[in-house]
Amino acid sequence: METGGSFHRIFISYRRDDTAGHAGHLYEDLVAQFGADSVFMDIETIEPGADFTERLRFEIESGDVLVALIGKRWLGRRLREPGDFVRQEIQSALERKLRIIPVLVQGARMPSVAQLPESIAELSHRNALEISDTRWRHDVERLVATLQGRKSVEPQVTAPSSSAALVQVGEPSTALSSQELRQPTPSEALAAAVSQARAAGDRGGLATLLDRAGKTALDAGDLEVARTSWEESVSIFRSLASTQRLAETVFELGVVLDRMGRYTVARDYWEESIRLWRSLGKPRALAARLLERAGYGLANSRLDEARDDCIEALEVFVKTDNAEGASRALFNLAMVTERGGDRDLARRLLAEAIGRWADPSDPDLQARSCFHLARLTQEAGHSRSARRLWIDSLEAWHQSGNEIWTAYILARLSNLLLAQGDAAAALKLGGAASMLYSGIDQHALSEATRTDLAGAARLLPEKAVWQAWSEGCAMNADVAVKFALQLPPGPR
């Protein structure tokens, strides 16, 4: 194992809903090169029960290099929030003058200064490395060379420029034919890498490449190729006694078998994967897989199995004081419970998820929880409580930047207001929803329009109907949400 002399500790910064899979693979590759004591990644390194925020701060302060994994969902409204963990990690590293290496995956581009909050705008000036799934081993070797202070012979990706530029690398290049300039497609490059690893007898590398081939095939809808790739990968990882890789790949094999309509066989593979995760002593990873399996159980109407998985996952997350996981487990359990016919218990579970385990780092989950709680509350006849919950859901979806759901909640709230007799407010929100829907869902637009206008015509004069509707159509999302938040509680 070579540790190099230019650093002592590597911190991997990533966004879980963006690059969790890439981060896990990169962590394993860097640990294999530098050792577990030299690489930090939150899920892999933080002990259950530890103070998450305090441990992150300590690791950054004691680190030397921060590797910032940037995927296609890295940018977004969450990055603009001062409490965002990713933003705090990078800001702390910049303040401490740590070396920061942005690593681009999923074909992501380096963000510009204008796309970043002022506190981390300096990140855009750092040279980045690009790691592709089809050239993973080669690209990781380049990253390792960079960490060890060795020169790389290939160009690095720089921050975006406002003007076009020529990239110059090494000696002046000679003219290339169009055939030589043609780059292989990702699937061609991956197939070539698999062939090379097979010919070289590199079983570990071959299994990793087959795992990626399975993911690529599954994304492309080629289930048979995905199945055969993962079956061979599972066989190799099993022979190498690589427990974590085997646990990951066995689960993926179950996923493709489920997609092929073979749920019972898929369940057996998932059960093996979960047994392996239990043996590894990684409770958060175990609970995440339990929730994922619960989702497939729900989709296949295996409600008892889905409920048991949700409950076990919830117990793990509560024991490890993981608010994000507990909230997600309660949400999934509520969906299973509702499907089973117990809507009252589903409402209580959602209320618990929102009230006790609310996780500000996952606004989308909170928005979905508010939405379903509002829907179930309204169906139970509690219109006043439903009105407050619809407004909470509206605010959450708007803050998450989801325009489609913002428009949909505006329409639902408009219908409720109309049923409560507040026709003018209903029309304004309906008009705003219709303008947001425009270009998104014309059918929903026409339905919302007909419902609101027909109902309001029975409560208001025609002129008042069209005036309120027109005022709503003139609202943008910000104005419409602000108007909704200022509405009185409504009738009991």
Long-range contacts (C-beta under 8 A, 24 or more apart in sequence): 1-32, 1-33, 1-34, 1-35, 2-33, 2-34, 2-148, 3-34, 3-35, 3-38, 4-34, 4-147, 4-148, 4-149, 5-148, 5-149, 6-147, 6-148, 6-149, 7-38, 7-64, 7-65, 7-99, 7-147, 8-38, 8-64, 9-38, 9-39, 9-40, 9-59, 9-62, 9-63, 9-64, 9-65, 10-34, 10-38, 10-39, 10-40, 10-63, 10-64, 10-65, 10-66, 10-67, 10-147, 11-40, 11-59, 11-60, 11-63, 11-65, 11-66, 11-67, 11-89, 11-93, 11-98, 12-39, 12-40, 12-41, 12-67, 12-69, 13-66, 13-67, 13-68, 13-69, 13-86, 13-89, 13-90, 13-93, 14-41, 14-68, 14-69, 14-86, 15-69, 15-71, 15-73, 15-74, 15-78, 15-86, 17-73, 18-69, 18-70, 18-71, 18-72, 18-73, 18-74, 19-69, 19-70, 19-71, 19-74, 19-105, 19-106, 22-69, 22-71, 22-105, 22-106, 22-131, 23-69, 24-248, 25-136, 25-208, 26-67, 26-69, 26-103, 26-131, 26-140, 28-244, 28-245, 29-140, 30-140, 30-144, 30-147, 33-144, 34-147, 43-282, 43-284, 43-285, 44-282, 48-283, 48-284, 48-319, 48-320, 48-321, 49-320, 49-321, 53-85, 56-85, 56-88, 56-89, 57-92, 60-89, 60-92, 60-93, 60-96, 60-98, 61-92, 61-96, 63-93, 63-98, 64-98, 64-99, 65-98, 65-99, 65-100, 65-101, 65-147, 66-90, 66-93, 66-98, 66-99, 66-100, 66-101, 67-101, 67-103, 67-143, 68-100, 68-101, 68-102, 68-103, 68-123, 69-103, 69-105, 70-102, 70-103, 70-104, 70-105, 70-108, 70-110, 70-111, 70-128, 71-105, 71-106, 71-108, 72-106, 72-107, 72-108, 74-108, 74-111, 75-111, 75-115, 76-401, 77-363, 77-399, 77-400, 77-401, 78-361, 78-363, 79-116, 79-117, 80-117, 83-360, 83-361, 84-361, 85-361, 87-117, 87-119, 87-120, 90-120, 90-123, 91-119, 91-120, 94-119, 94-120, 94-122, 94-123, 100-126, 101-126, 101-127, 101-128, 101-129, 101-143, 101-146, 101-147, 102-126, 102-127, 102-128, 102-129, 103-128, 103-129, 103-130, 103-131, 103-143, 104-128, 104-129, 104-130, 104-131, 104-157, 105-130, 105-131, 105-132, 105-133, 107-132, 109-160, 110-157, 110-158, 110-159, 110-160, 111-160, 112-159, 112-160, 113-159, 124-159, 124-160, 125-159, 126-159, 127-156, 127-157, 127-158, 127-159, 128-156, 128-157, 128-158, 128-159, 129-156, 129-157, 130-157, 132-186, 133-186, 133-190, 133-212, 133-215, 133-216, 134-186, 134-189, 134-190, 134-193, 134-212, 135-189, 135-193, 136-208, 136-209, 136-212, 137-193, 137-205, 137-208, 186-216, 187-216, 190-216, 203-236, 203-239, 203-240, 204-236, 204-240, 204-242, 206-236, 207-232, 207-233, 207-236, 207-237, 207-240, 207-242, 207-245, 207-249, 208-233, 208-245, 210-236, 211-245, 211-248, 211-249, 211-252, 214-249, 214-252, 214-253, 214-256, 215-252, 218-252, 218-255, 218-256, 218-259, 223-256, 223-259, 223-260, 226-256, 227-253, 227-256, 227-257, 227-260, 230-256, 243-276, 243-279, 243-280, 244-276, 244-280, 246-276, 247-273, 247-276, 247-277, 247-280, 247-289, 248-273, 250-276, 251-289, 251-292, 255-296, 258-296, 258-300, 263-296, 263-300, 263-302, 266-296, 267-293, 267-305, 270-296, 283-316, 283-319, 283-320, 284-316, 284-317, 284-320, 284-322, 284-325, 286-316, 287-312, 287-313, 287-316, 287-317, 287-322, 287-325, 287-329, 288-313, 288-325, 290-316, 291-325, 291-328, 291-329, 291-332, 294-332, 294-336, 295-332, 298-332, 298-335, 298-336, 298-339, 301-339, 303-336, 303-339, 303-340, 306-332, 306-336, 307-333, 307-336, 307-337, 307-340, 310-336, 323-357, 323-358, 323-359, 324-359, 324-361, 324-362, 324-365, 326-353, 326-357, 327-353, 327-354, 327-357, 327-358, 327-359, 327-362, 327-365, 327-366, 327-369, 328-362, 328-365, 330-357, 331-365, 331-368, 331-369, 331-372, 334-369, 334-372, 335-372, 338-372, 338-376, 343-376, 343-379, 343-380, 344-380, 346-372, 346-376, 347-373, 347-376, 347-377, 347-380, 350-376, 363-396, 363-399, 363-400, 364-400, 364-402, 366-396, 367-393, 367-396, 367-397, 367-399, 367-400, 367-402, 367-405, 370-396, 371-397, 371-405, 371-409, 374-412, 375-412, 378-416, 383-416, 383-419, 383-420, 383-490, 383-491, 384-489, 384-490, 384-491, 384-492, 386-416, 387-413, 387-416, 387-417, 387-420, 387-487, 387-489, 387-490, 388-489, 390-416, 391-484, 391-485, 391-487, 394-481, 394-484, 394-485, 395-481, 395-485, 398-477, 398-478, 398-481, 403-436, 403-440, 403-477, 404-440, 404-441, 406-436, 406-477, 406-481, 407-433, 407-436, 407-437, 407-440, 407-477, 408-433, 408-444, 410-436, 410-480, 410-481, 410-484, 411-437, 411-444, 411-448, 413-484, 414-448, 414-452, 415-451, 415-452, 417-487, 417-490, 418-451, 418-452, 418-455, 418-456, 418-459, 420-490, 420-491, 421-459, 421-491, 422-487, 422-490, 423-455, 423-456, 423-459, 423-460, 423-465, 423-468, 424-460, 424-464, 424-468, 425-483, 425-487, 426-452, 426-455, 426-456, 427-452, 427-453, 427-456, 427-460, 427-465, 427-468, 427-469, 427-472, 428-468, 428-469, 428-471, 428-472, 428-475, 428-480, 428-483, 429-472, 429-480, 429-483, 429-484, 430-469, 430-472, 431-468, 431-469, 431-470, 431-471, 431-472, 431-473, 431-474, 431-475, 432-472, 432-473, 432-475, 432-476, 432-477, 432-479, 432-480, 432-483, 433-472, 433-480, 434-472, 434-473, 435-472, 435-473, 435-475, 435-476, 436-477, 436-480
